[in-house]
Amino acid sequence: MSIRKLPDYRLKQKILYIDKTPAASLIRYGDLYLEAGALSDALDFYAKAGHHSGVQKIKDLALASGDTFLFQGAAKAQHIELRDADWEDIARAAVELKKYLFARHALEKTNNANLLTALTTKMKAEEVKQSA
């Protein structure tokens, strides 16, 4: 079967959850979604296929882009319990990209009140700066 375009929502659900789609096809769909920049969809296909390197690629991209939720989803697909250091790493990446809500979500998962307080202060300073 040649895969040329991304399936619509209904076909995607059928491929992932109804059909007994072979792992190789799931990986090809994951690759297509990855190329299209649809990282969450790519993660769904890689996770279903048990494609560890694909899931790790998504996790690495999530870390680089400060996407806390995608990072968490990739870790869950790998059956990894994220440590405080992991959450702090993703929070740091999110702060550098000014994705403060992602950073706050990550820091709320840690026991580091100092970092959360520093982030809150930074967010308030940004609000003041933007409203001026």
N, C-alpha and C positions, 0 to 999 in steps of 0.2 A: 504494500500500500504506500503510495507516495503522499507525503504530507507537504502541502504547498502553502496553505493559508491557515490562520488561526481560527479555531472553531468558535461559533457563537456560544453564549452561555449554556443553552440547553444541551448542545452537542458536547461541550466541555464536561458537564455534569454526567452525561451518559458515558463518555470515555473514562472518566475517573471513577465513577461509583456504580455503574450498572454493568457495562461490558467487562469482560475479563481481558482487558487490553494487555498485551505483552509488555514487559518492562522496557524493551528496546524502543517500542513505539512511544511509551510514556516519556522516555528520555528525549526522544526526538521532538515531541511536543514541548517539553521543558526547554529544550534548546531554542526552539522557535520563539517561545514567550520571552526567554532571556534576551534574544537578539532584538525583540520588539520593545524591550525595556519594561515588560510586564513582570516584574520580579516576584510578586506575590503568586501569580499564576504559575510561573516557572517553578516556584517552590512547591506548589501543590503537586505538580507532575513528578518532580524529582523525589519528593517524599513518598508518593504512592509507589514509585518504581524502586524505592530503597537505594537510590543513587547518591551515595555518600559524598562523592566529590562535587556533584551538582549542588547539593544542599550546602556544602561548605563554601562553594563559590558564592551562593546567595548570601550566606552569613557574612562573608568577607565584604561583599558589596554593601550590605546593610551597615556594617561597621564603618566603612569608608564614607557612607552618605548620612550617617547619624540617624538611621531609621530604626528606632528602638523596637517598634512592633514587629518589623520584619526580622530583625536580629533575634528577638524572642521566639518568633515562629520557627526560624531555622534551628535554633537550639532545641526547641521542643521536638522537631522532626528528627534530630540527632539523639534524642533521649538524654540530653545534657541538662543538668541542673546548673543554672548560671550562678556564679559566685559574686560577691560584692565587687571584686576587682573587675569582673566582666561588665557589670552594670556601670561602674565608674568609667571604664574605657569607652563604652558607647555614649555615655553622658558627655564625656570630654569631646568626643567627635561631634556630637550634636551641638554643643556650645560653640565650638569653632565655626560651625556652619550657621550659627544663630538660629538653630532649631530648639528653642528654649523649652517648649512644651514636651518634646521628645526627651530632652535632657532631664527635665523635672520628673517625668514618668520613670526614667531609669534610676534616678537618685532616690526616689521614693521606695524603690526596691532594696535599697541598702540601709545600713545602720549608721550612715555617715551624715549626721545632722549638720556638721560644719559645711560640707559641700552643698547641701541643700539650702542652707541659709545664704551661702555665698551666691548661689544661683538665683535665689529669690531677690537678693539685693541687685544683682546684675539685670534681672528682668525689669525691676522697677526703674532702674536707671535708664534702660532702653525705652521704656514707656514715656518717661519724662522727656528724653531726647527727641522722640518722635512727635510728641505733642507740642514741642517748642517751635 
